[in-house]
Amino acid sequence: MIRSTMPHILGLRADFAQDRYEEAVNAARRAIQSNPGFSVAHWVLAAALAALGRIPEAKIATAQILALGPNLTTAETCAGIGVPTTLAAPFTKACHAAGLP
């Protein structure tokens, strides 16, 4: 069964954009459970965990991201999912705190 990722992307972005990081963590984990290869959910999970200061957990998510796509960068991911300019800076900062390129 193929599941659409669009609702997950919209929900994850909304939670992160509104500083609802715990909700973003929960939504990302649900998205990953539904589709473990959905790399965007792993990126949001790592960023949200880092934004919450939960760096060790964020590093685990980062390891999964790098396993899925070792050459992806935060800038490419932001462009790929259409992260708005107002969200790009805090998302990028959180991704870098999680150890993402």
Protein Blocks (a to p, Z undefined) as FASTA:
>chain_A
ZZdfklmmmmmmmmmmnopaklmmmmmmmmmmmmmmlmklmmmmmmmmmmnopmmlmmmm
mmmmmmmommbcfklmmmmnopafklmmmmmmmmmmnopZZ
